[in-house]
Amino acid sequence: MSWIIPLLAILSAIIMFTIYFLSSTVDILEDKVYLYIEPNTQRSEIVSSIESQNIIINSVAFKFYSTIFNYNKVYSGRYELKKGMRVGQLVKKLSRGNQAPLNLIIGKSRTKENFSENISKELALTKKDLLNKMNDNKFLKEFGVDSSTVISLFIPNTYEVYWNISAEEFIIRMFKEQEKFWKKREERLKEIGYNKLEVMTIASIVEEETNKNDEKPIVAAVYINRLKKGMPLQADPTVKFAIGDFTIKRIIGSMLGVNSPYNTYQNTGLPPSPICIPSISSIDAVLNYAKNDYIFFCAKEDFSGYHNFSSDVQEHYSNARKYHQALNRLEME
């Protein structure tokens, strides 16, 4: 019977360790946090990676559960952790790659570089990786775009994606989202007689001209009327794009000579691609442009953000004088 006491001691120890491991929790300060496991993270780096994100875990318990759940392959991703989560639950989640998607907001960007930088701040992919794909004409061909028009693939919206999505997967996903977007607008495209790229390009100019949604269909009409008449668009935002300086507040004569296909003072027709990613309101404004004969517009002298529209050049000159006089008075104050 002498063996009973040692056996009880062993059993007691096992029970204590079992309780210890089962009750071991992940220590976080908030009710919910997200753990990010970077691509190419090694198994030996997991604990230090977790703790570097201000998440405290019991490393012994972590190793214990890693053995139980056969946690050998590391899945990168964004994982949701809730207060009171046990270490075993965390290891199980990581070992299966059960990550949580995030809501990616795609907004306005003017260039591929700007867009890639914005996206890389939200996802694990790098600006360089995304730019490389956006400049890969062989890859882009199947989506009907090239490195100069690729920006037209992206429709501003909120998309649920995984944080560790690759650059290639991201573009494929955006192409599918774009197809769904245009599917709902096929009839309007046929009715107005412009293709998707042309609509996006006109919409990008509208986007840069006004932030007043109720005015956008009228601005769109001005540019479509000019196109129909064979007039140069003479859109100031395209000159800013050609120069590459988006801080310019007033286009002056010396700027109009910039040699660029985006200079719509020198070239007739549309520029080669959108000058920004336009909002859905701007896209729909082009698809549903107002029916009028306006070919001129100028910012209102009250600086309300709205514009005066006209079909007569003399009326336009009068509106322009009012605005520039108001602008000069403002600059002198």
C-alpha positions as CSV (number, residue, x, y, z in Angstrom):
1,M,0.0,0.0,0.0
2,S,3.0,2.3,0.2
3,W,2.5,3.1,-3.5
4,I,-0.8,4.8,-2.8
5,I,0.5,8.0,-1.4
6,P,3.0,8.7,-4.3
7,L,0.2,7.8,-6.8
8,L,-2.2,10.2,-5.1
9,A,0.5,12.9,-5.3
10,I,1.1,12.3,-9.0
11,L,-2.7,12.3,-9.7
12,S,-3.0,15.5,-7.6
13,A,-0.2,17.1,-9.6
14,I,-1.8,16.1,-12.9
15,I,-5.1,17.5,-11.8
16,M,-3.5,20.8,-10.7
17,F,-1.6,21.1,-13.9
18,T,-4.8,20.3,-15.9
19,I,-6.7,23.0,-14.0
20,Y,-3.9,25.4,-14.5
21,F,-3.8,24.9,-18.2
22,L,-7.5,24.8,-18.7
23,S,-8.0,28.0,-16.7
24,S,-5.1,29.9,-18.4
25,T,-6.5,32.8,-20.3
26,V,-5.2,35.4,-22.8
27,D,-4.6,38.7,-21.0
28,I,-6.0,41.7,-22.9
29,L,-7.0,45.1,-21.6
30,E,-10.0,45.6,-23.9
31,D,-13.2,43.5,-24.4
32,K,-12.0,42.6,-27.9
33,V,-8.7,43.0,-29.8
34,Y,-7.2,41.8,-33.0
35,L,-4.0,39.8,-33.2
36,Y,-2.0,40.1,-36.4
37,I,0.3,37.3,-37.5
38,E,2.5,38.6,-40.3
39,P,3.2,36.5,-43.4
40,N,6.4,34.4,-43.1
41,T,6.2,34.4,-39.3
42,Q,8.1,31.3,-37.9
43,R,6.5,28.9,-35.4
44,S,9.3,29.8,-32.9
45,E,8.4,33.5,-33.2
46,I,4.6,33.2,-32.5
47,V,4.8,33.9,-28.7
48,S,7.1,36.9,-29.0
49,S,4.9,38.2,-31.9
50,I,1.8,37.9,-29.8
51,E,3.4,39.6,-26.8
52,S,4.8,42.4,-28.9
53,Q,1.1,43.4,-29.6
54,N,0.5,43.9,-25.9
55,I,-1.2,40.5,-25.5
56,I,0.0,38.5,-22.6
57,I,-0.2,34.7,-22.7
58,N,1.2,31.8,-20.7
59,S,4.0,30.5,-22.9
60,V,4.0,27.1,-21.1
61,A,0.2,26.7,-21.7
62,F,0.7,27.9,-25.3
63,K,3.3,25.2,-26.0
64,F,1.1,22.6,-24.2
65,Y,-1.9,23.3,-26.4
66,S,0.3,23.7,-29.5
67,T,1.1,20.0,-29.0
68,I,-2.5,19.0,-28.5
69,F,-3.7,20.8,-31.6
70,N,-0.7,19.9,-33.7
71,Y,0.0,23.6,-34.2
72,N,3.0,23.3,-36.6
73,K,1.9,25.3,-39.7
74,V,1.6,29.1,-39.1
75,Y,-1.3,30.8,-40.8
76,S,-0.8,34.5,-41.2
77,G,-3.9,36.7,-40.6
78,R,-6.0,38.8,-38.4
79,Y,-7.5,37.0,-35.4
80,E,-10.2,38.2,-33.1
81,L,-9.5,37.8,-29.4
82,K,-12.1,38.4,-26.7
83,K,-11.6,39.1,-23.0
84,G,-11.6,35.8,-21.1
85,M,-10.5,33.7,-24.1
86,R,-8.5,30.7,-22.9
87,V,-5.1,30.0,-24.3
88,G,-6.4,26.7,-25.7
89,Q,-9.1,28.5,-27.7
90,L,-6.4,30.9,-29.1
91,V,-4.1,28.0,-30.1
92,K,-7.1,26.2,-31.7
93,K,-8.0,29.3,-33.7
94,L,-4.4,29.9,-34.8
95,S,-3.8,26.2,-35.7
96,R,-6.9,26.3,-38.0
97,G,-6.3,29.7,-39.5
98,N,-9.7,30.9,-38.4
99,Q,-9.0,34.6,-38.9
100,A,-11.6,37.4,-38.9
101,P,-12.2,39.5,-42.0
102,L,-12.0,43.3,-41.9
103,N,-14.1,46.0,-43.5
104,L,-11.8,47.6,-46.1
105,I,-12.9,51.1,-47.1
106,I,-11.9,52.1,-50.6
107,G,-12.2,55.8,-51.1
108,K,-10.8,58.4,-53.4
109,S,-7.2,58.1,-54.7
110,R,-5.7,60.1,-57.5
111,T,-2.8,57.9,-58.6
112,K,-1.7,54.2,-58.5
113,E,1.0,55.2,-56.1
114,N,-1.4,56.9,-53.7
115,F,-3.9,54.1,-54.0
116,S,-1.3,51.4,-53.3
117,E,0.0,53.3,-50.3
118,N,-3.5,53.7,-48.8
119,I,-4.3,50.0,-49.3
120,S,-1.0,48.8,-47.8
121,K,-1.8,50.7,-44.6
122,E,-4.9,48.5,-44.1
123,L,-3.7,45.1,-45.4
124,A,-0.7,42.9,-45.0
125,L,0.4,43.4,-48.7
126,T,3.0,46.0,-49.4
127,K,2.7,49.1,-51.6
128,K,5.4,47.6,-53.8
129,D,3.6,44.3,-54.2
130,L,0.4,46.0,-55.2
131,L,2.1,48.5,-57.5
132,N,3.9,45.6,-59.2
133,K,0.6,43.9,-60.0
134,M,-1.0,47.2,-61.1
135,N,1.9,47.7,-63.6
136,D,1.9,44.1,-64.8
137,N,0.1,44.4,-68.2
138,K,0.3,40.6,-68.8
139,F,-1.6,40.0,-65.6
140,L,-4.0,42.9,-66.1
141,K,-5.0,41.9,-69.7
142,E,-7.6,39.3,-68.5
143,F,-9.4,42.1,-66.6
144,G,-9.7,44.4,-69.7
145,V,-7.3,47.0,-68.4
146,D,-3.6,47.9,-68.5
147,S,-1.2,49.8,-66.3
148,S,-2.6,53.2,-67.4
149,T,-6.3,52.3,-66.9
150,V,-6.1,49.9,-63.9
151,I,-7.4,52.6,-61.5
152,S,-10.8,52.2,-63.2
153,L,-11.1,48.7,-61.7
154,F,-11.8,50.1,-58.2
155,I,-15.2,51.2,-57.1
156,P,-15.3,53.1,-53.8
157,N,-17.2,51.1,-51.2
158,T,-16.7,49.0,-48.1
159,Y,-15.5,45.5,-48.8
160,E,-15.1,42.5,-46.4
161,V,-11.7,41.0,-47.0
162,Y,-9.0,39.1,-45.2
163,W,-6.1,41.1,-43.9
164,N,-3.5,38.8,-45.5
165,I,-5.0,38.8,-49.0
166,S,-2.3,38.9,-51.6
167,A,-2.0,41.7,-54.2
168,E,-3.1,39.3,-57.0
169,E,-6.1,38.0,-55.0
170,F,-7.0,41.6,-54.1
171,I,-7.1,42.7,-57.8
172,I,-9.1,39.6,-58.8
173,R,-11.6,40.4,-55.9
174,M,-11.9,44.0,-57.0
175,F,-12.5,43.0,-60.6
176,K,-15.4,40.7,-59.5
177,E,-16.9,43.5,-57.3
178,Q,-16.6,45.9,-60.3
179,E,-18.5,43.4,-62.5
180,K,-21.3,43.2,-60.0
181,F,-21.4,47.0,-59.8
182,W,-21.7,47.4,-63.6
183,K,-24.1,44.6,-64.0
184,K,-26.7,46.7,-62.3
185,R,-26.0,49.6,-64.6
186,E,-25.7,47.8,-68.0
187,E,-28.9,49.4,-69.4
188,R,-27.8,52.9,-68.5
189,L,-24.4,52.3,-70.2
190,K,-26.1,51.3,-73.4
191,E,-28.5,54.2,-73.3
192,I,-25.8,56.9,-72.9
193,G,-23.4,55.3,-75.3
194,Y,-20.3,55.4,-73.3
195,N,-18.3,52.4,-72.0
196,K,-17.2,51.8,-68.4
197,L,-13.8,53.4,-68.8
198,E,-15.2,56.5,-70.4
199,V,-17.9,56.8,-67.7
200,M,-15.2,56.4,-65.0
201,T,-13.1,59.0,-66.7
202,I,-15.9,61.6,-66.9
203,A,-16.9,60.8,-63.4
204,S,-13.4,61.4,-62.1
205,I,-13.4,64.9,-63.5
206,V,-16.9,65.5,-62.0
207,E,-15.5,64.2,-58.7
208,E,-12.7,66.8,-58.8
209,E,-15.0,69.6,-59.8
210,T,-17.7,69.5,-57.1
211,N,-18.5,67.8,-53.9
212,K,-22.2,68.7,-54.2
213,N,-24.1,65.6,-55.1
214,D,-27.1,67.4,-56.3
215,E,-25.0,69.4,-58.8
216,K,-22.9,66.5,-60.2
217,P,-25.4,65.5,-62.9
218,I,-25.3,69.1,-64.2
219,V,-21.5,69.2,-64.2
220,A,-21.5,65.8,-66.0
221,A,-23.8,67.2,-68.6
222,V,-21.5,70.1,-69.3
223,Y,-18.6,67.8,-70.2
224,I,-20.8,65.4,-72.2
225,N,-22.2,68.4,-74.1
226,R,-18.7,69.5,-74.9
227,L,-17.7,66.0,-76.0
228,K,-20.7,65.8,-78.3
229,K,-19.8,69.2,-79.9
230,G,-16.2,68.1,-80.3
231,M,-15.0,70.8,-78.0
232,P,-11.9,70.4,-75.8
233,L,-13.1,69.6,-72.2
234,Q,-10.9,72.3,-70.8
235,A,-11.2,70.7,-67.3
236,D,-8.8,72.3,-64.8
237,P,-8.5,69.1,-62.7
238,T,-6.9,67.3,-65.6
239,V,-4.3,70.0,-65.8
240,K,-3.5,69.5,-62.1
241,F,-3.2,65.8,-62.8
242,A,-0.9,66.4,-65.7
243,I,1.3,68.7,-63.6
244,G,1.1,66.3,-60.7
245,D,0.3,69.1,-58.1
246,F,-3.1,68.6,-56.5
247,T,-2.6,71.6,-54.2
248,I,-3.0,74.1,-57.0
249,K,-6.1,76.3,-56.3
250,R,-6.2,78.4,-59.5
251,I,-5.1,77.3,-62.9
252,I,-3.2,80.1,-64.7
253,G,-2.2,80.6,-68.3
254,S,1.4,79.3,-67.9
255,M,0.1,76.0,-66.7
256,L,-2.0,75.3,-69.7
257,G,1.0,74.5,-71.9
258,V,2.0,71.4,-70.0
259,N,2.7,68.6,-72.5
260,S,0.5,65.7,-71.5
261,P,-2.3,63.6,-72.8
262,Y,-4.2,64.6,-69.7
263,N,-4.1,68.3,-70.6
264,T,-7.6,68.8,-71.9
265,Y,-6.9,72.3,-72.9
266,Q,-4.5,71.1,-75.6
267,N,-6.2,67.8,-76.5
268,T,-9.8,67.1,-77.5
269,G,-11.8,64.1,-76.2
270,L,-11.3,62.3,-72.9
271,P,-7.9,61.8,-71.2
272,P,-6.5,58.3,-71.3
273,S,-7.8,57.2,-67.9
274,P,-9.6,58.5,-64.8
275,I,-7.7,61.2,-62.9
276,C,-9.0,59.8,-59.6
277,I,-11.2,57.0,-58.3
278,P,-14.6,58.7,-58.4
279,S,-17.3,58.1,-55.9
280,I,-20.4,56.1,-56.7
281,S,-22.4,59.4,-56.6
282,S,-20.2,60.8,-59.4
283,I,-20.4,57.6,-61.5
284,D,-24.2,57.6,-61.2
285,A,-24.3,61.3,-62.0
286,V,-22.6,60.6,-65.3
287,L,-25.0,57.7,-66.0
288,N,-27.9,59.9,-65.2
289,Y,-26.5,63.3,-66.4
290,A,-28.9,66.2,-66.6
291,K,-30.5,67.1,-70.0
292,N,-29.5,70.7,-70.7
293,D,-27.5,72.7,-73.2
294,Y,-24.9,74.1,-70.7
295,I,-21.3,74.1,-72.0
296,F,-19.8,76.5,-69.4
297,F,-19.7,76.7,-65.6
298,C,-17.8,78.7,-63.0
299,A,-17.7,78.6,-59.3
300,K,-20.2,80.9,-57.6
301,E,-18.9,84.1,-56.1
302,D,-20.4,83.3,-52.7
303,F,-17.9,80.4,-52.3
304,S,-20.8,78.1,-51.4
305,G,-19.1,75.3,-53.5
306,Y,-21.9,75.5,-56.1
307,H,-21.5,76.8,-59.7
308,N,-23.1,79.1,-62.2
309,F,-23.9,77.3,-65.4
310,S,-24.5,78.8,-68.9
311,S,-24.8,78.1,-72.6
312,D,-23.8,81.6,-73.6
313,V,-20.1,82.5,-73.6
314,Q,-20.8,86.2,-72.7
315,E,-22.8,85.1,-69.7
316,H,-20.0,82.7,-68.7
317,Y,-17.4,85.6,-68.9
318,S,-19.7,87.6,-66.6
319,N,-19.9,84.8,-64.1
320,A,-16.2,84.3,-64.2
321,R,-15.5,88.0,-63.6
322,K,-17.7,87.9,-60.5
323,Y,-15.9,84.9,-59.1
324,H,-12.4,86.2,-59.8
325,Q,-13.2,89.6,-58.3
326,A,-14.5,87.8,-55.2
327,L,-11.4,85.6,-55.1
328,N,-9.1,88.7,-55.4
329,R,-10.9,90.4,-52.5
330,L,-10.6,87.3,-50.4
331,E,-6.9,87.0,-51.1
332,M,-6.3,90.7,-50.2
333,E,-8.0,90.3,-46.8
